[in-house]
């Protein structure tokens, strides 16, 4: 028995990770509110490009904010 919902959720995640191995990863795209199965290099490259694009936007936003504060 778990002490809380969060503890039960973590126990379930640990069980699934240990007992139900899979040869793919999943990724939730919050922009499209969809789940993608990452089971090929093409899919992984799409996610990597998306993450890289988001990091560039974040870096540019931080740089612009720093410039306007001084």
mmCIF file as Biopython writes it, N, C-alpha, C and O atoms, coordinates in Angstrom:
data_model
#
loop_
_atom_site.group_PDB
_atom_site.id
_atom_site.type_symbol
_atom_site.label_atom_id
_atom_site.label_alt_id
_atom_site.label_comp_id
_atom_site.label_asym_id
_atom_site.label_entity_id
_atom_site.label_seq_id
_atom_site.pdbx_PDB_ins_code
_atom_site.Cartn_x
_atom_site.Cartn_y
_atom_site.Cartn_z
_atom_site.occupancy
_atom_site.B_iso_or_equiv
_atom_site.auth_seq_id
_atom_site.auth_asym_id
_atom_site.pdbx_PDB_model_num
ATOM 1   N N  . UNK A ? 1  ? 0.842  -1.174 0.000   1.0 0.0 1  A 1 
ATOM 2   C CA . UNK A ? 1  ? 0.000  0.000  0.000   1.0 0.0 1  A 1 
ATOM 3   C C  . UNK A ? 1  ? 0.894  1.246  0.000   1.0 0.0 1  A 1 
ATOM 4   O O  . UNK A ? 1  ? 1.953  1.258  0.627   1.0 0.0 1  A 1 
ATOM 5   N N  . UNK A ? 2  ? 0.466  2.265  -0.691  1.0 0.0 2  A 1 
ATOM 6   C CA . UNK A ? 2  ? 1.250  3.487  -0.803  1.0 0.0 2  A 1 
ATOM 7   C C  . UNK A ? 2  ? 0.730  4.554  0.141   1.0 0.0 2  A 1 
ATOM 8   O O  . UNK A ? 2  ? -0.448 4.580  0.497   1.0 0.0 2  A 1 
ATOM 9   N N  . UNK A ? 3  ? 1.635  5.428  0.534   1.0 0.0 3  A 1 
ATOM 10  C CA . UNK A ? 3  ? 1.269  6.501  1.448   1.0 0.0 3  A 1 
ATOM 11  C C  . UNK A ? 3  ? 0.506  7.622  0.757   1.0 0.0 3  A 1 
ATOM 12  O O  . UNK A ? 3  ? -0.275 8.329  1.393   1.0 0.0 3  A 1 
ATOM 13  N N  . UNK A ? 4  ? 0.728  7.785  -0.540  1.0 0.0 4  A 1 
ATOM 14  C CA . UNK A ? 4  ? 0.061  8.867  -1.267  1.0 0.0 4  A 1 
ATOM 15  C C  . UNK A ? 4  ? -0.097 8.471  -2.730  1.0 0.0 4  A 1 
ATOM 16  O O  . UNK A ? 4  ? 0.467  7.477  -3.186  1.0 0.0 4  A 1 
ATOM 17  N N  . UNK A ? 5  ? -0.869 9.263  -3.448  1.0 0.0 5  A 1 
ATOM 18  C CA . UNK A ? 5  ? -1.047 9.022  -4.870  1.0 0.0 5  A 1 
ATOM 19  C C  . UNK A ? 5  ? 0.284  9.155  -5.602  1.0 0.0 5  A 1 
ATOM 20  O O  . UNK A ? 5  ? 0.589  8.346  -6.478  1.0 0.0 5  A 1 
ATOM 21  N N  . UNK A ? 6  ? 1.083  10.171 -5.252  1.0 0.0 6  A 1 
ATOM 22  C CA . UNK A ? 6  ? 2.386  10.366 -5.895  1.0 0.0 6  A 1 
ATOM 23  C C  . UNK A ? 6  ? 3.306  9.172  -5.657  1.0 0.0 6  A 1 
ATOM 24  O O  . UNK A ? 6  ? 4.030  8.755  -6.560  1.0 0.0 6  A 1 
ATOM 25  N N  . UNK A ? 7  ? 3.278  8.622  -4.443  1.0 0.0 7  A 1 
ATOM 26  C CA . UNK A ? 7  ? 4.097  7.454  -4.137  1.0 0.0 7  A 1 
ATOM 27  C C  . UNK A ? 7  ? 3.634  6.247  -4.955  1.0 0.0 7  A 1 
ATOM 28  O O  . UNK A ? 7  ? 4.457  5.485  -5.463  1.0 0.0 7  A 1 
ATOM 29  N N  . UNK A ? 8  ? 2.322  6.078  -5.079  1.0 0.0 8  A 1 
ATOM 30  C CA . UNK A ? 8  ? 1.783  4.961  -5.868  1.0 0.0 8  A 1 
ATOM 31  C C  . UNK A ? 8  ? 2.153  5.122  -7.340  1.0 0.0 8  A 1 
ATOM 32  O O  . UNK A ? 8  ? 2.507  4.149  -8.005  1.0 0.0 8  A 1 
ATOM 33  N N  . UNK A ? 9  ? 2.070  6.337  -7.839  1.0 0.0 9  A 1 
ATOM 34  C CA . UNK A ? 9  ? 2.428  6.589  -9.238  1.0 0.0 9  A 1 
ATOM 35  C C  . UNK A ? 9  ? 3.899  6.263  -9.474  1.0 0.0 9  A 1 
ATOM 36  O O  . UNK A ? 9  ? 4.239  5.646  -10.483 1.0 0.0 9  A 1 
ATOM 37  N N  . UNK A ? 10 ? 4.768  6.664  -8.563  1.0 0.0 10 A 1 
ATOM 38  C CA . UNK A ? 10 ? 6.195  6.380  -8.701  1.0 0.0 10 A 1 
ATOM 39  C C  . UNK A ? 10 ? 6.465  4.880  -8.626  1.0 0.0 10 A 1 
ATOM 40  O O  . UNK A ? 10 ? 7.299  4.360  -9.369  1.0 0.0 10 A 1 
ATOM 41  N N  . UNK A ? 11 ? 5.771  4.191  -7.742  1.0 0.0 11 A 1 
ATOM 42  C CA . UNK A ? 11 ? 5.928  2.741  -7.651  1.0 0.0 11 A 1 
ATOM 43  C C  . UNK A ? 11 ? 5.497  2.059  -8.946  1.0 0.0 11 A 1 
ATOM 44  O O  . UNK A ? 11 ? 6.156  1.127  -9.406  1.0 0.0 11 A 1 
ATOM 45  N N  . UNK A ? 12 ? 4.405  2.514  -9.530  1.0 0.0 12 A 1 
ATOM 46  C CA . UNK A ? 12 ? 3.939  1.946  -10.792 1.0 0.0 12 A 1 
ATOM 47  C C  . UNK A ? 12 ? 4.943  2.202  -11.904 1.0 0.0 12 A 1 
ATOM 48  O O  . UNK A ? 12 ? 5.239  1.301  -12.688 1.0 0.0 12 A 1 
ATOM 49  N N  . UNK A ? 13 ? 5.467  3.412  -11.982 1.0 0.0 13 A 1 
ATOM 50  C CA . UNK A ? 13 ? 6.467  3.731  -13.004 1.0 0.0 13 A 1 
ATOM 51  C C  . UNK A ? 13 ? 7.711  2.866  -12.846 1.0 0.0 13 A 1 
ATOM 52  O O  . UNK A ? 13 ? 8.258  2.377  -13.834 1.0 0.0 13 A 1 
ATOM 53  N N  . UNK A ? 14 ? 8.156  2.677  -11.616 1.0 0.0 14 A 1 
ATOM 54  C CA . UNK A ? 14 ? 9.332  1.838  -11.368 1.0 0.0 14 A 1 
ATOM 55  C C  . UNK A ? 14 ? 9.060  0.397  -11.773 1.0 0.0 14 A 1 
ATOM 56  O O  . UNK A ? 14 ? 9.910  -0.249 -12.385 1.0 0.0 14 A 1 
ATOM 57  N N  . UNK A ? 15 ? 7.885  -0.106 -11.436 1.0 0.0 15 A 1 
ATOM 58  C CA . UNK A ? 15 ? 7.520  -1.476 -11.801 1.0 0.0 15 A 1 
ATOM 59  C C  . UNK A ? 15 ? 7.505  -1.651 -13.311 1.0 0.0 15 A 1 
ATOM 60  O O  . UNK A ? 15 ? 8.070  -2.612 -13.834 1.0 0.0 15 A 1 
ATOM 61  N N  . UNK A ? 16 ? 6.863  -0.728 -14.008 1.0 0.0 16 A 1 
ATOM 62  C CA . UNK A ? 16 ? 6.778  -0.821 -15.465 1.0 0.0 16 A 1 
ATOM 63  C C  . UNK A ? 16 ? 8.167  -0.759 -16.085 1.0 0.0 16 A 1 
ATOM 64  O O  . UNK A ? 16 ? 8.474  -1.530 -16.995 1.0 0.0 16 A 1 
ATOM 65  N N  . UNK A ? 17 ? 9.008  0.149  -15.602 1.0 0.0 17 A 1 
ATOM 66  C CA . UNK A ? 17 ? 10.363 0.281  -16.144 1.0 0.0 17 A 1 
ATOM 67  C C  . UNK A ? 17 ? 11.181 -0.991 -15.936 1.0 0.0 17 A 1 
ATOM 68  O O  . UNK A ? 17 ? 11.972 -1.373 -16.798 1.0 0.0 17 A 1 
ATOM 69  N N  . UNK A ? 18 ? 10.989 -1.642 -14.794 1.0 0.0 18 A 1 
ATOM 70  C CA . UNK A ? 18 ? 11.765 -2.850 -14.474 1.0 0.0 18 A 1 
ATOM 71  C C  . UNK A ? 18 ? 11.190 -4.113 -15.096 1.0 0.0 18 A 1 
ATOM 72  O O  . UNK A ? 18 ? 11.942 -4.987 -15.525 1.0 0.0 18 A 1 
ATOM 73  N N  . UNK A ? 19 ? 9.878  -4.219 -15.149 1.0 0.0 19 A 1 
ATOM 74  C CA . UNK A ? 19 ? 9.233  -5.477 -15.527 1.0 0.0 19 A 1 
ATOM 75  C C  . UNK A ? 19 ? 8.707  -5.535 -16.962 1.0 0.0 19 A 1 
ATOM 76  O O  . UNK A ? 19 ? 8.473  -6.622 -17.490 1.0 0.0 19 A 1 
ATOM 77  N N  . UNK A ? 20 ? 8.524  -4.393 -17.587 1.0 0.0 20 A 1 
ATOM 78  C CA . UNK A ? 20 ? 7.958  -4.360 -18.934 1.0 0.0 20 A 1 
ATOM 79  C C  . UNK A ? 20 ? 8.888  -3.590 -19.877 1.0 0.0 20 A 1 
ATOM 80  O O  . UNK A ? 20 ? 8.573  -2.481 -20.307 1.0 0.0 20 A 1 
ATOM 81  N N  . UNK A ? 21 ? 10.038 -4.198 -20.191 1.0 0.0 21 A 1 
ATOM 82  C CA . UNK A ? 21 ? 10.986 -3.478 -21.048 1.0 0.0 21 A 1 
ATOM 83  C C  . UNK A ? 21 ? 10.412 -3.261 -22.448 1.0 0.0 21 A 1 
ATOM 84  O O  . UNK A ? 21 ? 9.631  -4.068 -22.951 1.0 0.0 21 A 1 
ATOM 85  N N  . UNK A ? 22 ? 10.820 -2.150 -23.061 1.0 0.0 22 A 1 
ATOM 86  C CA . UNK A ? 22 ? 10.376 -1.839 -24.419 1.0 0.0 22 A 1 
ATOM 87  C C  . UNK A ? 22 ? 11.554 -1.308 -25.211 1.0 0.0 22 A 1 
ATOM 88  O O  . UNK A ? 22 ? 12.519 -0.791 -24.647 1.0 0.0 22 A 1 
ATOM 89  N N  . UNK A ? 23 ? 11.465 -1.439 -26.510 1.0 0.0 23 A 1 
ATOM 90  C CA . UNK A ? 23 ? 12.552 -1.004 -27.380 1.0 0.0 23 A 1 
ATOM 91  C C  . UNK A ? 23 ? 12.203 0.302  -28.074 1.0 0.0 23 A 1 
ATOM 92  O O  . UNK A ? 23 ? 12.580 0.529  -29.224 1.0 0.0 23 A 1 
ATOM 93  N N  . UNK A ? 24 ? 11.492 1.144  -27.376 1.0 0.0 24 A 1 
ATOM 94  C CA . UNK A ? 24 ? 11.138 2.448  -27.911 1.0 0.0 24 A 1 
ATOM 95  C C  . UNK A ? 24 ? 10.909 3.401  -26.751 1.0 0.0 24 A 1 
ATOM 96  O O  . UNK A ? 24 ? 10.822 2.986  -25.595 1.0 0.0 24 A 1 
ATOM 97  N N  . UNK A ? 25 ? 10.816 4.650  -27.067 1.0 0.0 25 A 1 
ATOM 98  C CA . UNK A ? 25 ? 10.532 5.690  -26.087 1.0 0.0 25 A 1 
ATOM 99  C C  . UNK A ? 25 ? 9.312  6.437  -26.578 1.0 0.0 25 A 1 
ATOM 100 O O  . UNK A ? 25 ? 8.989  6.383  -27.765 1.0 0.0 25 A 1 
ATOM 101 N N  . UNK A ? 26 ? 8.638  7.122  -25.699 1.0 0.0 26 A 1 
ATOM 102 C CA . UNK A ? 26 ? 7.515  7.960  -26.101 1.0 0.0 26 A 1 
ATOM 103 C C  . UNK A ? 26 ? 7.801  9.396  -25.705 1.0 0.0 26 A 1 
ATOM 104 O O  . UNK A ? 26 ? 8.551  9.666  -24.766 1.0 0.0 26 A 1 
ATOM 105 N N  . UNK A ? 27 ? 7.187  10.309 -26.442 1.0 0.0 27 A 1 
ATOM 106 C CA . UNK A ? 27 ? 7.401  11.743 -26.205 1.0 0.0 27 A 1 
ATOM 107 C C  . UNK A ? 27 ? 6.077  12.461 -26.334 1.0 0.0 27 A 1 
ATOM 108 O O  . UNK A ? 27 ? 5.364  12.285 -27.322 1.0 0.0 27 A 1 
ATOM 109 N N  . UNK A ? 28 ? 5.742  13.271 -25.341 1.0 0.0 28 A 1 
ATOM 110 C CA . UNK A ? 28 ? 4.521  14.072 -25.371 1.0 0.0 28 A 1 
ATOM 111 C C  . UNK A ? 28 ? 4.847  15.438 -25.940 1.0 0.0 28 A 1 
ATOM 112 O O  . UNK A ? 28 ? 5.687  16.161 -25.404 1.0 0.0 28 A 1 
ATOM 113 N N  . UNK A ? 29 ? 4.181  15.785 -27.027 1.0 0.0 29 A 1 
ATOM 114 C CA . UNK A ? 29 ? 4.355  17.094 -27.665 1.0 0.0 29 A 1 
ATOM 115 C C  . UNK A ? 29 ? 3.255  18.001 -27.144 1.0 0.0 29 A 1 
ATOM 116 O O  . UNK A ? 29 ? 2.095  17.872 -27.538 1.0 0.0 29 A 1 
ATOM 117 N N  . UNK A ? 30 ? 3.617  18.912 -26.264 1.0 0.0 30 A 1 
ATOM 118 C CA . UNK A ? 30 ? 2.616  19.791 -25.657 1.0 0.0 30 A 1 
ATOM 119 C C  . UNK A ? 30 ? 2.029  20.781 -26.656 1.0 0.0 30 A 1 
ATOM 120 O O  . UNK A ? 30 ? 0.926  21.287 -26.451 1.0 0.0 30 A 1 
ATOM 121 N N  . UNK A ? 31 ? 2.754  21.060 -27.729 1.0 0.0 31 A 1 
ATOM 122 C CA . UNK A ? 31 ? 2.221  21.984 -28.737 1.0 0.0 31 A 1 
ATOM 123 C C  . UNK A ? 31 ? 1.042  21.378 -29.485 1.0 0.0 31 A 1 
ATOM 124 O O  . UNK A ? 31 ? 0.059  22.067 -29.756 1.0 0.0 31 A 1 
ATOM 125 N N  . UNK A ? 32 ? 1.131  20.103 -29.818 1.0 0.0 32 A 1 
ATOM 126 C CA . UNK A ? 32 ? 0.054  19.438 -30.554 1.0 0.0 32 A 1 
ATOM 127 C C  . UNK A ? 32 ? -0.804 18.566 -29.642 1.0 0.0 32 A 1 
ATOM 128 O O  . UNK A ? 32 ? -1.797 17.989 -30.087 1.0 0.0 32 A 1 
ATOM 129 N N  . UNK A ? 33 ? -0.427 18.469 -28.373 1.0 0.0 33 A 1 
ATOM 130 C CA . UNK A ? 33 ? -1.094 17.628 -27.384 1.0 0.0 33 A 1 
ATOM 131 C C  . UNK A ? 33 ? -1.230 16.189 -27.889 1.0 0.0 33 A 1 
ATOM 132 O O  . UNK A ? 33 ? -2.298 15.580 -27.828 1.0 0.0 33 A 1 
ATOM 133 N N  . UNK A ? 34 ? -0.110 15.676 -28.386 1.0 0.0 34 A 1 
ATOM 134 C CA . UNK A ? 34 ? -0.108 14.311 -28.896 1.0 0.0 34 A 1 
ATOM 135 C C  . UNK A ? 34 ? 1.125  13.561 -28.385 1.0 0.0 34 A 1 
ATOM 136 O O  . UNK A ? 34 ? 2.123  14.160 -27.984 1.0 0.0 34 A 1 
ATOM 137 N N  . UNK A ? 35 ? 1.020  12.245 -28.413 1.0 0.0 35 A 1 
ATOM 138 C CA . UNK A ? 35 ? 2.108  11.381 -27.980 1.0 0.0 35 A 1 
ATOM 139 C C  . UNK A ? 35 ? 2.725  10.738 -29.206 1.0 0.0 35 A 1 
ATOM 140 O O  . UNK A ? 35 ? 2.016  10.217 -30.066 1.0 0.0 35 A 1 
ATOM 141 N N  . UNK A ? 36 ? 4.057  10.777 -29.286 1.0 0.0 36 A 1 
ATOM 142 C CA . UNK A ? 36 ? 4.780  10.202 -30.409 1.0 0.0 36 A 1 
ATOM 143 C C  . UNK A ? 36 ? 5.596  9.010  -29.934 1.0 0.0 36 A 1 
ATOM 144 O O  . UNK A ? 36 ? 6.244  9.068  -28.889 1.0 0.0 36 A 1 
ATOM 145 N N  . UNK A ? 37 ? 5.562  7.946  -30.694 1.0 0.0 37 A 1 
ATOM 146 C CA . UNK A ? 37 ? 6.388  6.776  -30.420 1.0 0.0 37 A 1 
ATOM 147 C C  . UNK A ? 37 ? 7.721  6.991  -31.124 1.0 0.0 37 A 1 
ATOM 148 O O  . UNK A ? 37 ? 7.770  7.188  -32.338 1.0 0.0 37 A 1 
ATOM 149 N N  . UNK A ? 38 ? 8.786  6.952  -30.358 1.0 0.0 38 A 1 
ATOM 150 C CA . UNK A ? 38 ? 10.126 7.177  -30.899 1.0 0.0 38 A 1 
ATOM 151 C C  . UNK A ? 38 ? 10.795 5.821  -31.078 1.0 0.0 38 A 1 
ATOM 152 O O  . UNK A ? 38 ? 11.500 5.332  -30.196 1.0 0.0 38 A 1 
ATOM 153 N N  . UNK A ? 39 ? 10.557 5.234  -32.231 1.0 0.0 39 A 1 
ATOM 154 C CA . UNK A ? 39 ? 11.086 3.898  -32.487 1.0 0.0 39 A 1 
ATOM 155 C C  . UNK A ? 39 ? 11.971 3.843  -33.727 1.0 0.0 39 A 1 
ATOM 156 O O  . UNK A ? 39 ? 12.254 2.764  -34.248 1.0 0.0 39 A 1 
ATOM 157 N N  . UNK A ? 40 ? 12.401 5.000  -34.193 1.0 0.0 40 A 1 
ATOM 158 C CA . UNK A ? 40 ? 13.303 5.040  -35.345 1.0 0.0 40 A 1 
ATOM 159 C C  . UNK A ? 40 ? 14.220 6.249  -35.214 1.0 0.0 40 A 1 
ATOM 160 O O  . UNK A ? 40 ? 13.932 7.192  -34.477 1.0 0.0 40 A 1 
ATOM 161 N N  . UNK A ? 41 ? 15.316 6.203  -35.935 1.0 0.0 41 A 1 
ATOM 162 C CA . UNK A ? 41 ? 16.246 7.332  -35.923 1.0 0.0 41 A 1 
ATOM 163 C C  . UNK A ? 41 ? 15.569 8.585  -36.460 1.0 0.0 41 A 1 
ATOM 164 O O  . UNK A ? 41 ? 15.840 9.689  -35.988 1.0 0.0 41 A 1 
ATOM 165 N N  . UNK A ? 42 ? 14.692 8.422  -37.440 1.0 0.0 42 A 1 
ATOM 166 C CA . UNK A ? 42 ? 13.979 9.570  -38.011 1.0 0.0 42 A 1 
ATOM 167 C C  . UNK A ? 42 ? 13.135 10.262 -36.943 1.0 0.0 42 A 1 
ATOM 168 O O  . UNK A ? 42 ? 13.140 11.490 -36.848 1.0 0.0 42 A 1 
ATOM 169 N N  . UNK A ? 43 ? 12.426 9.497  -36.154 1.0 0.0 43 A 1 
ATOM 170 C CA . UNK A ? 43 ? 11.608 10.076 -35.087 1.0 0.0 43 A 1 
ATOM 171 C C  . UNK A ? 43 ? 12.483 10.753 -34.031 1.0 0.0 43 A 1 
ATOM 172 O O  . UNK A ? 43 ? 12.161 11.845 -33.562 1.0 0.0 43 A 1 
ATOM 173 N N  . UNK A ? 44 ? 13.578 10.112 -33.663 1.0 0.0 44 A 1 
ATOM 174 C CA . UNK A ? 44 ? 14.486 10.708 -32.677 1.0 0.0 44 A 1 
ATOM 175 C C  . UNK A ? 44 ? 15.088 12.005 -33.189 1.0 0.0 44 A 1 
ATOM 176 O O  . UNK A ? 44 ? 15.233 12.964 -32.431 1.0 0.0 44 A 1 
ATOM 177 N N  . UNK A ? 45 ? 15.440 12.045 -34.464 1.0 0.0 45 A 1 
ATOM 178 C CA . UNK A ? 45 ? 16.002 13.268 -35.049 1.0 0.0 45 A 1 
ATOM 179 C C  . UNK A ? 45 ? 14.977 14.398 -35.067 1.0 0.0 45 A 1 
ATOM 180 O O  . UNK A ? 45 ? 15.333 15.557 -34.851 1.0 0.0 45 A 1 
ATOM 181 N N  . UNK A ? 46 ? 13.708 14.075 -35.322 1.0 0.0 46 A 1 
ATOM 182 C CA . UNK A ? 46 ? 12.662 15.104 -35.286 1.0 0.0 46 A 1 
ATOM 183 C C  . UNK A ? 46 ? 12.545 15.723 -33.896 1.0 0.0 46 A 1 
ATOM 184 O O  . UNK A ? 46 ? 12.441 16.941 -33.754 1.0 0.0 46 A 1 
ATOM 185 N N  . UNK A ? 47 ? 12.564 14.871 -32.877 1.0 0.0 47 A 1 
ATOM 186 C CA . UNK A ? 47 ? 12.480 15.368 -31.505 1.0 0.0 47 A 1 
ATOM 187 C C  . UNK A ? 47 ? 13.717 16.192 -31.165 1.0 0.0 47 A 1 
ATOM 188 O O  . UNK A ? 47 ? 13.607 17.255 -30.555 1.0 0.0 47 A 1 
ATOM 189 N N  . UNK A ? 48 ? 14.884 15.711 -31.553 1.0 0.0 48 A 1 
ATOM 190 C CA . UNK A ? 48 ? 16.129 16.439 -31.277 1.0 0.0 48 A 1 
ATOM 191 C C  . UNK A ? 48 ? 16.100 17.810 -31.946 1.0 0.0 48 A 1 
ATOM 192 O O  . UNK A ? 48 ? 16.511 18.799 -31.339 1.0 0.0 48 A 1 
ATOM 193 N N  . UNK A ? 49 ? 15.625 17.882 -33.174 1.0 0.0 49 A 1 
ATOM 194 C CA . UNK A ? 49 ? 15.534 19.168 -33.866 1.0 0.0 49 A 1 
ATOM 195 C C  . UNK A ? 49 ? 14.549 20.100 -33.185 1.0 0.0 49 A 1 
ATOM 196 O O  . UNK A ? 49 ? 14.795 21.302 -33.087 1.0 0.0 49 A 1 
ATOM 197 N N  . UNK A ? 50 ? 13.442 19.558 -32.718 1.0 0.0 50 A 1 
ATOM 198 C CA . UNK A ? 50 ? 12.450 20.367 -32.012 1.0 0.0 50 A 1 
ATOM 199 C C  . UNK A ? 50 ? 13.022 20.915 -30.708 1.0 0.0 50 A 1 
ATOM 200 O O  . UNK A ? 50 ? 12.843 22.090 -30.388 1.0 0.0 50 A 1 
ATOM 201 N N  . UNK A ? 51 ? 13.704 20.065 -29.967 1.0 0.0 51 A 1 
ATOM 202 C CA . UNK A ? 51 ? 14.314 20.493 -28.701 1.0 0.0 51 A 1 
ATOM 203 C C  . UNK A ? 51 ? 15.381 21.555 -28.970 1.0 0.0 51 A 1 
ATOM 204 O O  . UNK A ? 51 ? 15.461 22.557 -28.259 1.0 0.0 51 A 1 
ATOM 205 N N  . UNK A ? 52 ? 16.187 21.333 -29.986 1.0 0.0 52 A 1 
ATOM 206 C CA . UNK A ? 52 ? 17.232 22.296 -30.333 1.0 0.0 52 A 1 
ATOM 207 C C  . UNK A ? 52 ? 16.616 23.643 -30.712 1.0 0.0 52 A 1 
ATOM 208 O O  . UNK A ? 52 ? 17.117 24.690 -30.301 1.0 0.0 52 A 1 
ATOM 209 N N  . UNK A ? 53 ? 15.552 23.624 -31.480 1.0 0.0 53 A 1 
ATOM 210 C CA . UNK A ? 53 ? 14.869 24.858 -31.874 1.0 0.0 53 A 1 
ATOM 211 C C  . UNK A ? 53 ? 14.318 25.595 -30.655 1.0 0.0 53 A 1 
ATOM 212 O O  . UNK A ? 53 ? 14.417 26.819 -30.561 1.0 0.0 53 A 1 
ATOM 213 N N  . UNK A ? 54 ? 13.739 24.840 -29.726 1.0 0.0 54 A 1 
ATOM 214 C CA . UNK A ? 54 ? 13.218 25.460 -28.500 1.0 0.0 54 A 1 
ATOM 215 C C  . UNK A ? 54 ? 14.339 26.052 -27.657 1.0 0.0 54 A 1 
ATOM 216 O O  . UNK A ? 54 ? 14.172 27.122 -27.071 1.0 0.0 54 A 1 
ATOM 217 N N  . UNK A ? 55 ? 15.476 25.375 -27.588 1.0 0.0 55 A 1 
ATOM 218 C CA . UNK A ? 55 ? 16.609 25.910 -26.829 1.0 0.0 55 A 1 
ATOM 219 C C  . UNK A ? 55 ? 17.131 27.206 -27.445 1.0 0.0 55 A 1 
ATOM 220 O O  . UNK A ? 55 ? 17.497 28.136 -26.727 1.0 0.0 55 A 1 
ATOM 221 N N  . UNK A ? 56 ? 17.166 27.263 -28.759 1.0 0.0 56 A 1 
ATOM 222 C CA . UNK A ? 56 ? 17.604 28.485 -29.439 1.0 0.0 56 A 1 
ATOM 223 C C  . UNK A ? 56 ? 16.660 29.633 -29.103 1.0 0.0 56 A 1 
ATOM 224 O O  . UNK A ? 56 ? 17.105 30.747 -28.829 1.0 0.0 56 A 1 
ATOM 225 N N  . UNK A ? 57 ? 15.346 29.360 -29.125 1.0 0.0 57 A 1 
ATOM 226 C CA . UNK A ? 57 ? 14.366 30.397 -28.769 1.0 0.0 57 A 1 
ATOM 227 C C  . UNK A ? 57 ? 14.564 30.857 -27.339 1.0 0.0 57 A 1 
ATOM 228 O O  . UNK A ? 57 ? 14.522 32.055 -27.059 1.0 0.0 57 A 1 
ATOM 229 N N  . UNK A ? 58 ? 14.779 29.919 -26.432 1.0 0.0 58 A 1 
ATOM 230 C CA . UNK A ? 58 ? 15.009 30.283 -25.029 1.0 0.0 58 A 1 
ATOM 231 C C  . UNK A ? 58 ? 16.265 31.132 -24.874 1.0 0.0 58 A 1 
ATOM 232 O O  . UNK A ? 58 ? 16.251 32.147 -24.177 1.0 0.0 58 A 1 
ATOM 233 N N  . UNK A ? 59 ? 17.346 30.718 -25.519 1.0 0.0 59 A 1 
ATOM 234 C CA . UNK A ? 59 ? 18.596 31.479 -25.433 1.0 0.0 59 A 1 
ATOM 235 C C  . UNK A ? 59 ? 18.413 32.886 -25.984 1.0 0.0 59 A 1 
ATOM 236 O O  . UNK A ? 59 ? 18.902 33.850 -25.396 1.0 0.0 59 A 1 
ATOM 237 N N  . UNK A ? 60 ? 17.714 33.013 -27.106 1.0 0.0 60 A 1 
ATOM 238 C CA . UNK A ? 60 ? 17.467 34.335 -27.678 1.0 0.0 60 A 1 
ATOM 239 C C  . UNK A ? 60 ? 16.609 35.187 -26.757 1.0 0.0 60 A 1 
ATOM 240 O O  . UNK A ? 60 ? 16.870 36.378 -26.586 1.0 0.0 60 A 1 
ATOM 241 N N  . UNK A ? 61 ? 15.589 34.584 -26.166 1.0 0.0 61 A 1 
ATOM 242 C CA . UNK A ? 61 ? 14.742 35.319 -25.229 1.0 0.0 61 A 1 
ATOM 243 C C  . UNK A ? 61 ? 15.516 35.797 -24.020 1.0 0.0 61 A 1 
ATOM 244 O O  . UNK A ? 61 ? 15.342 36.935 -23.583 1.0 0.0 61 A 1 
ATOM 245 N N  . UNK A ? 62 ? 16.365 34.949 -23.475 1.0 0.0 62 A 1 
ATOM 246 C CA . UNK A ? 62 ? 17.191 35.333 -22.323 1.0 0.0 62 A 1 
ATOM 247 C C  . UNK A ? 62 ? 18.130 36.470 -22.712 1.0 0.0 62 A 1 
ATOM 248 O O  . UNK A ? 62 ? 18.283 37.441 -21.971 1.0 0.0 62 A 1 
ATOM 249 N N  . UNK A ? 63 ? 18.757 36.341 -23.877 1.0 0.0 63 A 1 
ATOM 250 C CA . UNK A ? 63 ? 19.675 37.392 -24.339 1.0 0.0 63 A 1 
ATOM 251 C C  . UNK A ? 63 ? 18.944 38.719 -24.501 1.0 0.0 63 A 1 
ATOM 252 O O  . UNK A ? 63 ? 19.459 39.756 -24.084 1.0 0.0 63 A 1 
ATOM 253 N N  . UNK A ? 64 ? 17.769 38.707 -25.090 1.0 0.0 64 A 1 
ATOM 254 C CA . UNK A ? 64 ? 17.008 39.934 -25.293 1.0 0.0 64 A 1 
ATOM 255 C C  . UNK A ? 64 ? 16.575 40.558 -23.970 1.0 0.0 64 A 1 
ATOM 256 O O  . UNK A ? 64 ? 16.622 41.778 -23.811 1.0 0.0 64 A 1 
ATOM 257 N N  . UNK A ? 65 ? 16.155 39.721 -23.021 1.0 0.0 65 A 1 
ATOM 258 C CA . UNK A ? 65 ? 15.778 40.247 -21.721 1.0 0.0 65 A 1 
ATOM 259 C C  . UNK A ? 65 ? 16.964 40.870 -21.007 1.0 0.0 65 A 1 
ATOM 260 O O  . UNK A ? 65 ? 16.823 41.912 -20.367 1.0 0.0 65 A 1 
ATOM 261 N N  . UNK A ? 66 ? 18.112 40.255 -21.107 1.0 0.0 66 A 1 
ATOM 262 C CA . UNK A ? 66 ? 19.310 40.810 -20.481 1.0 0.0 66 A 1 
ATOM 263 C C  . UNK A ? 66 ? 19.684 42.147 -21.104 1.0 0.0 66 A 1 
ATOM 264 O O  . UNK A ? 66 ? 20.111 43.062 -20.399 1.0 0.0 66 A 1 
ATOM 265 N N  . UNK A ? 67 ? 19.527 42.270 -22.415 1.0 0.0 67 A 1 
ATOM 266 C CA . UNK A ? 67 ? 19.853 43.519 -23.096 1.0 0.0 67 A 1 
ATOM 267 C C  . UNK A ? 67 ? 18.920 44.655 -22.696 1.0 0.0 67 A 1 
ATOM 268 O O  . UNK A ? 67 ? 19.356 45.803 -22.608 1.0 0.0 67 A 1 
ATOM 269 N N  . UNK A ? 68 ? 17.661 44.363 -22.455 1.0 0.0 68 A 1 
ATOM 270 C CA . UNK A ? 68 ? 16.697 45.410 -22.133 1.0 0.0 68 A 1 
ATOM 271 C C  . UNK A ? 68 ? 16.782 45.830 -20.665 1.0 0.0 68 A 1 
ATOM 272 O O  . UNK A ? 68 ? 16.288 46.902 -20.316 1.0 0.0 68 A 1 
ATOM 273 N N  . UNK A ? 69 ? 17.382 45.033 -19.806 1.0 0.0 69 A 1 
ATOM 274 C CA . UNK A ? 69 ? 17.474 45.372 -18.385 1.0 0.0 69 A 1 
ATOM 275 C C  . UNK A ? 69 ? 18.667 46.248 -18.053 1.0 0.0 69 A 1 
ATOM 276 O O  . UNK A ? 69 ? 18.750 46.789 -16.950 1.0 0.0 69 A 1 
ATOM 277 N N  . UNK A ? 70 ? 19.592 46.394 -18.991 1.0 0.0 70 A 1 
ATOM 278 C CA . UNK A ? 70 ? 20.779 47.184 -18.695 1.0 0.0 70 A 1 
ATOM 279 C C  . UNK A ? 70 ? 20.802 48.465 -19.475 1.0 0.0 70 A 1 
ATOM 280 O O  . UNK A ? 70 ? 21.739 49.252 -19.343 1.0 0.0 70 A 1 
#
